[in-house]
Amino acid sequence: MMEKRNEVLELSIQFSLEIIVFAEQLESMRKYVIANQLLKSGTSVGANIFEAQSSESRADFIHKLKIADKEAKETEYWLILCEKSESYPFNENLKLRLLSIQKLLSKIISSSKKN
């Protein structure tokens, strides 16, 4: 039996790895505060999605994904600050990847509520 692909989990792990690289880039520029905030919220998205995979109930599953969604919103905020600041680097690809994770989370949460 082939294991079903977990797209949101795969995307969030890839996103976390890219956030680590971007945070290291910020740190090398001495942008420690936002580097740290992005590192925490950006990797937390995937951690919560990963944790949801072994949730105890549908309610627990939805709750963990909602936390992941909140962390994604926070990450989006820090990326917007980087985008709008003249003295910070910005990675458009990170923003696009985050958007696709947010869309998937939204679909999964709403369909999990219906079922």
Backbone as numpy.savetxt, mean C-alpha at the origin, in Angstrom:
# Nx Ny Nz CAx CAy CAz Cx Cy Cz
-3.64 -29.51 -8.31 -4.48 -28.31 -8.31 -3.60 -27.05 -8.31
-3.91 -26.14 -9.21 -3.15 -24.90 -9.29 -3.66 -23.90 -8.25
-2.71 -23.25 -7.57 -3.10 -22.27 -6.57 -3.58 -21.00 -7.26
-4.68 -20.45 -6.75 -5.26 -19.24 -7.32 -4.34 -18.05 -7.06
-4.15 -17.24 -8.09 -3.30 -16.06 -7.99 -3.97 -15.02 -7.11
-3.22 -14.47 -6.17 -3.75 -13.42 -5.31 -3.16 -12.09 -5.78
-3.86 -11.45 -6.71 -3.34 -10.26 -7.38 -3.07 -9.11 -6.41
-3.99 -8.85 -5.50 -3.81 -7.71 -4.58 -2.61 -7.94 -3.65
-2.42 -9.18 -3.24 -1.27 -9.50 -2.38 0.04 -9.34 -3.16
0.07 -9.88 -4.38 1.27 -9.77 -5.21 1.62 -8.30 -5.49
0.60 -7.51 -5.83 0.82 -6.08 -6.11 1.33 -5.35 -4.88
0.77 -5.69 -3.73 1.16 -4.97 -2.50 2.59 -5.34 -2.07
3.00 -6.56 -2.30 4.38 -6.96 -1.98 5.35 -6.23 -2.91
5.03 -6.19 -4.20 5.86 -5.48 -5.17 5.93 -3.99 -4.81
4.78 -3.43 -4.43 4.71 -2.02 -4.04 5.59 -1.76 -2.82
5.52 -2.64 -1.83 6.34 -2.49 -0.62 7.83 -2.46 -0.96
8.24 -3.35 -1.85 9.65 -3.40 -2.25 10.07 -2.09 -2.93
9.18 -1.53 -3.75 9.48 -0.27 -4.42 9.47 0.91 -3.44
8.60 0.84 -2.45 8.55 1.89 -1.41 9.86 1.89 -0.62
10.39 0.71 -0.33 11.66 0.60 0.39 12.77 1.32 -0.39
12.83 1.06 -1.69 13.84 1.69 -2.54 13.66 3.20 -2.56
12.40 3.66 -2.70 12.13 5.09 -2.74 12.47 5.76 -1.39
12.13 5.08 -0.29 12.45 5.61 1.04 13.97 5.73 1.21
14.70 4.75 0.70 16.18 4.81 0.77 16.70 5.99 -0.04
16.06 6.25 -1.18 16.43 7.40 -2.00 16.19 8.70 -1.22
15.04 8.79 -0.55 14.73 9.98 0.27 15.75 10.13 1.40
16.08 9.02 2.05 17.06 9.06 3.15 18.43 9.53 2.67
18.81 9.11 1.47 20.11 9.53 0.94 20.13 11.04 0.68
18.94 11.63 0.55 18.81 13.08 0.36 18.52 13.79 1.69
18.60 13.01 2.77 18.35 13.51 4.12 16.90 13.96 4.36
15.98 13.33 3.66 14.54 13.61 3.82 13.96 12.54 4.75
14.50 12.50 5.96 14.23 11.38 6.88 12.77 11.26 7.33
12.12 12.37 7.63 10.76 12.31 8.18 9.80 11.66 7.19
9.78 12.18 5.97 8.85 11.62 4.98 9.30 10.22 4.55
10.60 10.00 4.49 11.10 8.66 4.17 10.54 7.65 5.17
10.60 8.00 6.46 10.13 7.11 7.52 8.61 6.92 7.46
7.88 8.00 7.24 6.41 7.92 7.15 5.99 7.04 5.97
6.63 7.26 4.82 6.31 6.47 3.63 6.66 5.00 3.81
7.80 4.77 4.43 8.22 3.39 4.68 7.21 2.67 5.56
6.75 3.35 6.62 5.80 2.72 7.55 4.44 2.48 6.91
3.86 3.53 6.34 2.51 3.35 5.78 2.53 2.51 4.50
3.54 2.71 3.67 3.62 1.99 2.40 3.79 0.49 2.55
4.61 0.08 3.51 4.80 -1.36 3.73 3.65 -1.95 4.56
2.97 -1.11 5.31 1.83 -1.56 6.11 0.65 -1.99 5.25
0.53 -1.40 4.06 -0.54 -1.79 3.13 -0.45 -3.30 2.88
0.71 -3.74 2.44 0.91 -5.16 2.14 0.85 -6.05 3.37
1.36 -5.53 4.49 1.33 -6.32 5.73 -0.11 -6.63 6.15
-0.99 -5.65 6.02 -2.39 -5.86 6.39 -3.12 -6.76 5.41
-2.78 -6.65 4.12 -3.38 -7.54 3.12 -2.91 -8.97 3.38
-1.63 -9.11 3.69 -1.05 -10.42 4.01 -1.74 -11.03 5.24
-1.91 -10.20 6.26 -2.56 -10.65 7.49 -4.02 -11.06 7.25
-4.70 -10.34 6.35 -6.11 -10.64 6.04 -6.28 -12.04 5.46
-5.21 -12.57 4.86 -5.29 -13.90 4.24 -5.56 -15.00 5.26
-5.24 -14.75 6.52 -5.52 -15.75 7.55 -6.48 -15.20 8.60
-7.45 -14.40 8.14 -8.41 -13.81 9.07 -9.35 -14.89 9.62
-9.93 -14.59 10.77 -10.76 -15.57 11.47 -12.21 -15.60 11.00
-12.64 -14.54 10.33 -14.02 -14.47 9.85 -14.10 -13.48 8.69
-15.23 -13.44 8.02 -15.40 -12.46 6.95 -15.28 -11.05 7.50
-15.87 -10.79 8.67 -15.79 -9.46 9.29 -14.33 -9.07 9.58
-13.56 -10.03 10.07 -12.14 -9.81 10.36 -11.37 -9.52 9.06
-11.71 -10.29 8.01 -11.10 -10.11 6.69 -11.35 -8.69 6.17
-12.61 -8.27 6.21 -12.99 -6.93 5.75 -12.29 -5.86 6.58
-12.26 -6.06 7.90 -11.62 -5.10 8.80 -10.14 -4.92 8.46
-9.43 -6.01 8.24 -8.00 -5.92 7.92 -7.77 -5.25 6.57
-8.65 -5.52 5.60 -8.52 -4.87 4.31 -8.84 -3.38 4.40
-9.77 -3.01 5.30 -10.07 -1.60 5.50 -8.87 -0.87 6.12
-8.16 -1.55 7.00 -6.93 -0.97 7.57 -5.90 -0.78 6.45
-5.76 -1.79 5.59 -4.84 -1.68 4.45 -5.22 -0.49 3.58
-6.51 -0.29 3.38 -7.00 0.82 2.57 -6.67 2.17 3.21
-6.81 2.25 4.53 -6.45 3.48 5.26 -4.95 3.76 5.15
-4.15 2.73 5.27 -2.70 2.89 5.13 -2.35 3.33 3.70
-3.10 2.83 2.73 -2.89 3.24 1.33 -3.22 4.73 1.16
-4.28 5.19 1.83 -4.63 6.61 1.78 -3.52 7.46 2.38
-2.98 7.02 3.52 -1.88 7.75 4.14 -0.66 7.79 3.22
-0.36 6.67 2.61 0.77 6.59 1.68 0.57 7.53 0.51
-0.66 7.58 0.02 -1.00 8.49 -1.08 -0.70 9.95 -0.66
-1.04 10.29 0.57 -0.78 11.64 1.08 0.72 11.98 1.03
1.56 11.08 1.53 3.01 11.34 1.54 3.56 11.43 0.11
3.02 10.61 -0.79 3.46 10.68 -2.19 3.04 12.00 -2.84
1.85 12.50 -2.49 1.38 13.79 -3.00 2.31 14.91 -2.52
2.74 14.83 -1.25 3.68 15.84 -0.75 4.99 15.81 -1.54
5.48 14.61 -1.83 6.70 14.49 -2.64 6.49 15.08 -4.03
5.32 14.78 -4.59 5.00 15.25 -5.94 4.94 16.78 -5.99
4.36 17.39 -4.97 4.13 18.85 -4.99 5.31 19.65 -4.44
6.22 19.00 -3.74 7.37 19.71 -3.19 8.47 19.82 -4.23
9.07 21.00 -4.32 10.14 21.21 -5.30 11.45 20.56 -4.88
11.60 20.29 -3.58 12.89 19.77 -3.11 12.86 18.25 -2.86
11.78 17.59 -3.28 11.66 16.14 -3.09 11.59 15.44 -4.43
12.14 14.22 -4.49 11.96 13.43 -5.73 10.53 12.88 -5.74
10.08 12.48 -6.90 8.75 11.89 -7.02 8.82 10.72 -7.98
8.05 9.68 -7.68 8.01 8.49 -8.51 6.57 8.25 -8.96
6.28 8.64 -10.19 4.92 8.51 -10.75 4.45 7.04 -10.73
5.38 6.12 -10.99 5.05 4.70 -11.01 4.49 4.22 -9.66
5.06 4.73 -8.57 4.56 4.36 -7.24 3.11 4.78 -7.07
2.80 6.00 -7.51 1.44 6.51 -7.38 0.46 5.66 -8.20
0.88 5.28 -9.41 0.01 4.45 -10.27 -0.20 3.06 -9.68
0.87 2.47 -9.15 0.76 1.14 -8.51 -0.17 1.20 -7.30
-0.02 2.28 -6.52 -0.87 2.45 -5.34 -2.33 2.57 -5.74
-2.59 3.33 -6.80 -3.96 3.49 -7.29 -4.58 2.15 -7.67
-3.81 1.30 -8.34 -4.36 -0.01 -8.73 -4.63 -0.89 -7.51
-3.79 -0.79 -6.48 -4.03 -1.52 -5.23 -5.30 -1.00 -4.56
-5.45 0.32 -4.53 -6.64 0.93 -3.91 -7.92 0.50 -4.62
-7.89 0.45 -5.95 -9.07 0.03 -6.73 -9.41 -1.43 -6.43
-8.38 -2.28 -6.38 -8.61 -3.70 -6.07 -9.16 -3.87 -4.66
-8.57 -3.17 -3.70 -9.05 -3.25 -2.31 -10.52 -2.86 -2.23
-10.86 -1.79 -2.91 -12.24 -1.31 -2.91 -13.21 -2.36 -3.45
-12.81 -3.01 -4.56 -13.64 -4.07 -5.16 -13.77 -5.26 -4.21
-12.66 -5.67 -3.62 -12.67 -6.83 -2.73 -13.53 -6.55 -1.49
-13.37 -5.36 -0.91 -14.13 -5.00 0.29 -15.62 -4.97 -0.02
-16.00 -4.33 -1.12 -17.43 -4.25 -1.44 -18.04 -5.61 -1.80
-17.30 -6.45 -2.52 -17.84 -7.78 -2.85 -17.86 -8.70 -1.63
-16.93 -8.50 -0.70 -16.92 -9.30 0.53 -18.11 -8.93 1.44
-18.50 -7.69 1.39 -19.67 -7.23 2.17 -20.95 -7.82 1.62
-21.04 -7.96 0.28 -22.24 -8.47 -0.37 -22.43 -9.96 -0.13
-21.35 -10.72 -0.20 -21.42 -12.20 -0.10 -21.77 -12.70 1.29
